[in-house]
Amino acid sequence: MSNQAANNLANENVTLVLFHNDLRVADNATLLKASEISIDGKLLLVYASSLTDILDDKDYYDAYRYEAMGQARQQFLHESLADLNTSLMQRGNRLLYLQKGDEALDVFTQLSDLIAQQRVTDICISQTADYNKNKVYDLMQAKYPEIQWHIHTTATLFDKLPLESLPKSFTQFRKKIESDYDLLHAEKDIAISPTPETLAPLPDNMLSRDEYFFESQLSSETEVNKTLKQTSNFTGGESNGLKHLDAYFCSDAPSTYKTTRNALDEWAHSTKFSAWLANGSLSVNTILNRLRRYERDIIGNDSTYWIWFELLWREYFYWYAVTHQQKLFWFKGIAQHAPSTQLIESLLAQWKNGTTQYPIVNACMNQLNATGYMSNRGRQLVASCFIHELGLDWRYGAAYFEQHLVDYDVGSNWGNWQYLAGVGADPRGCRQFNLDKQTQQYDPNGEFIREWQGNTQKSD
Ligand SMILES: Cc1cc2nc3c(=O)[nH]c(=O)nc-3n(C[C@H](O)[C@H](O)[C@H](O)COP(=O)(O)OP(=O)(O)OC[C@H]3O[C@@H](n4cnc5c(N)ncnc54)[C@H](O)[C@@H]3O)c2cc1C
């Protein structure tokens, strides 16, 4: 009798976890749920890359020249998956990785085949603000109506939008949250989902299916690029994220965050939590509990409050993406009128390659291209230049950030771009930064521009 038939006869539970931006074992309600329902059954733990390729109308990718994921972002993701795989193996299972190869079927079909072959009974996923990902989940649910879906919140402070509707501005949102919940000062720590100690095994007939195993799929792709590693301080994965969290709160940096956060460079000048938060290697609850501990044990001041304030911006843009769905990618955003900008290829190339007439912008873009990271100040300056100085259609800038940022997050990226383009959540309409003044203020001695060669002329 085949294993598959045996599974079926025993009426065994076969649970599949579809990881997305929840690449961790701690405080992961989705994985916890999967471990509970599969306790006497089997468990498939899957990361499916490029799952959304199946969508016909994933128009914004093709339209805005989104090419392959940038190297830094890809490397950070692979490190994160490798770390997750190690944690899953320590618990008796392993990560399966689906990707589109030259000859292989698209990933949606590969996943469908796996579900059908293994007679999956339950699927566990984390809630996401990603409009395209949700469309794929809808297709999958329609295809397999008999499968039970379990959806948990792992990315945000709140399980659902904590207000009746999303306020038009961040300030209104923050004030309401702080008056209704005040999570920063609550007496008890935020509840953290227990980490499963063991996981049910793979179905027997998967044990020799090396072609699905993460290690065999990615051996060549995970080769660490030494040049990149010299310039990037980010190493993906839950264990590295937790180490970074610990190092940050064991330093003095949180107590001066508000005065340093606008700097263009320097690792300790802002928290650098974003990359681990974006792919879910770190949970926002874990960070908030740690921040509260710092306030209790070391010091609570304007700076520690401001870390909370920025985490609330992240929360706001998550619910903004959930609320506005595909409007997140529209030229006119959530506004009534489209901006008077357009696509001009030569200017777009200058901006991407760091060869504009603005050294500060070039330096920031060189930093992004080399490391996958740019400070918040830098992002504001290059986006303002893109929209106001170069007069370009903001969506091409957002797509370029999506391609390259190690901390790419759908709501934070597209929401911030809309905000700066004047088609989003900014009550003031639009934000233009004076690049000369900003250079004087944030790089008065030209060190940042020198380090990132903002003055060097290159050909496009
Ligand atoms: C045009 C543009 C695009 C952006 N794209 C992204 C993106 O794709 N992913 C992303 O995580 N952030 C994005 N940001 C927000 C912000 O620039 C980064 O979160 C921040 O620079 C990351 O560094 P950090 O972790 O040291 O931030 P810190 O200053 O230490 O802030 C702490 C945390 O608060 C959150 N946060 C801070 N500022 C913002 C903000 N403006 N919006 C939303 N969350 C915020 C992040 O989770 C961050 O890790 C973007 C900002 C702009 C202007």
The ligand as an SDF file (V2000), in Angstrom:
LIG
                    3D

 53 58  0  0  0  0  0  0  0  0999 V2000
    9.9450   56.2710    0.7380 C   0  0  0  0  0  0  0  0  0  0  0  0
   10.0560   55.3750    1.9620 C   0  0  0  0  0  0  0  0  0  0  0  0
    9.9820   53.9870    1.8360 C   0  0  0  0  0  0  0  0  0  0  0  0
   10.0690   53.1740    2.9620 C   0  0  0  0  0  0  0  0  0  0  0  0
   10.0020   51.8030    2.8110 N   0  0  0  0  0  0  0  0  0  0  0  0
   10.0320   50.9990    3.9110 C   0  0  0  0  0  0  0  0  0  0  0  0
    9.9360   49.5960    3.7920 C   0  0  0  0  0  0  0  0  0  0  0  0
    9.7890   49.0420    2.7050 O   0  0  0  0  0  0  0  0  0  0  0  0
   10.0180   48.8500    4.9340 N   0  0  0  0  0  0  0  0  0  0  0  0
   10.1640   49.4320    6.1700 C   0  0  0  0  0  0  0  0  0  0  0  0
   10.2320   48.7090    7.1670 O   0  0  0  0  0  0  0  0  0  0  0  0
   10.2120   50.7540    6.3040 N   0  0  0  0  0  0  0  0  0  0  0  0
   10.1650   51.5660    5.2240 C   0  0  0  0  0  0  0  0  0  0  0  0
   10.2630   52.9240    5.3830 N   0  0  0  0  0  0  0  0  0  0  0  0
   10.2540   53.4870    6.7490 C   0  0  0  0  0  0  0  0  0  0  0  0
   11.6320   53.7290    7.4070 C   0  0  0  0  0  0  0  0  0  0  0  0
   12.4520   54.4460    6.5330 O   0  0  0  0  0  0  0  0  0  0  0  0
   12.3390   52.4420    7.8150 C   0  0  0  0  0  0  0  0  0  0  0  0
   11.4610   51.6420    8.5800 O   0  0  0  0  0  0  0  0  0  0  0  0
   13.5550   52.7340    8.6810 C   0  0  0  0  0  0  0  0  0  0  0  0
   14.4390   53.5760    8.0010 O   0  0  0  0  0  0  0  0  0  0  0  0
   14.2420   51.4210    9.0040 C   0  0  0  0  0  0  0  0  0  0  0  0
   15.3760   51.6270    9.7990 O   0  0  0  0  0  0  0  0  0  0  0  0
   15.3090   51.3600   11.3620 P   0  0  0  0  0  0  0  0  0  0  0  0
   14.7910   49.9980   11.6410 O   0  0  0  0  0  0  0  0  0  0  0  0
   16.6330   51.6950   11.9350 O   0  0  0  0  0  0  0  0  0  0  0  0
   14.2160   52.4190   11.8170 O   0  0  0  0  0  0  0  0  0  0  0  0
   13.9750   53.1420   13.2150 P   0  0  0  0  0  0  0  0  0  0  0  0
   14.0770   54.5900   13.0150 O   0  0  0  0  0  0  0  0  0  0  0  0
   14.8200   52.5650   14.2620 O   0  0  0  0  0  0  0  0  0  0  0  0
   12.4430   52.8330   13.5410 O   0  0  0  0  0  0  0  0  0  0  0  0
   12.0300   51.6980   14.3290 C   0  0  0  0  0  0  0  0  0  0  0  0
   11.0340   50.8890   13.5400 C   0  0  0  0  0  0  0  0  0  0  0  0
    9.8580   51.6500   13.3200 O   0  0  0  0  0  0  0  0  0  0  0  0
    9.3190   51.3860   12.0180 C   0  0  0  0  0  0  0  0  0  0  0  0
    9.3450   52.6170   11.2300 N   0  0  0  0  0  0  0  0  0  0  0  0
   10.1720   53.6770   11.3670 C   0  0  0  0  0  0  0  0  0  0  0  0
    9.8290   54.6570   10.5080 N   0  0  0  0  0  0  0  0  0  0  0  0
    8.7720   54.2000    9.8010 C   0  0  0  0  0  0  0  0  0  0  0  0
    7.9660   54.7590    8.7710 C   0  0  0  0  0  0  0  0  0  0  0  0
    8.1660   55.9840    8.2750 N   0  0  0  0  0  0  0  0  0  0  0  0
    6.9860   53.9910    8.2450 N   0  0  0  0  0  0  0  0  0  0  0  0
    6.7370   52.7480    8.7150 C   0  0  0  0  0  0  0  0  0  0  0  0
    7.4560   52.1940    9.7200 N   0  0  0  0  0  0  0  0  0  0  0  0
    8.4600   52.9060   10.2480 C   0  0  0  0  0  0  0  0  0  0  0  0
   10.2270   50.3320   11.3990 C   0  0  0  0  0  0  0  0  0  0  0  0
    9.6460   49.0700   11.6460 O   0  0  0  0  0  0  0  0  0  0  0  0
   11.5330   50.4930   12.1670 C   0  0  0  0  0  0  0  0  0  0  0  0
   12.3020   49.3160   12.2200 O   0  0  0  0  0  0  0  0  0  0  0  0
   10.2060   53.7520    4.2560 C   0  0  0  0  0  0  0  0  0  0  0  0
   10.2910   55.1520    4.3650 C   0  0  0  0  0  0  0  0  0  0  0  0
   10.2260   55.9590    3.2400 C   0  0  0  0  0  0  0  0  0  0  0  0
   10.3340   57.4470    3.3950 C   0  0  0  0  0  0  0  0  0  0  0  0
  1  2  1  0
  2  3  1  0
  2 52  2  0
  3  4  2  0
  4  5  1  0
  4 50  1  0
  5  6  2  0
  6  7  1  0
  6 13  1  0
  7  8  2  0
  7  9  1  0
  9 10  1  0
 10 11  2  0
 10 12  1  0
 12 13  2  0
 13 14  1  0
 14 15  1  0
 14 50  1  0
 15 16  1  0
 16 17  1  0
 16 18  1  0
 18 19  1  0
 18 20  1  0
 20 21  1  0
 20 22  1  0
 22 23  1  0
 23 24  1  0
 24 25  2  0
 24 26  1  0
 24 27  1  0
 27 28  1  0
 28 29  2  0
 28 30  1  0
 28 31  1  0
 31 32  1  0
 32 33  1  0
 33 34  1  0
 33 48  1  0
 34 35  1  0
 35 36  1  0
 35 46  1  0
 36 37  1  0
 36 45  1  0
 37 38  2  0
 38 39  1  0
 39 40  1  0
 39 45  2  0
 40 41  1  0
 40 42  2  0
 42 43  1  0
 43 44  2  0
 44 45  1  0
 46 47  1  0
 46 48  1  0
 48 49  1  0
 50 51  2  0
 51 52  1  0
 52 53  1  0
M  END
$$$$
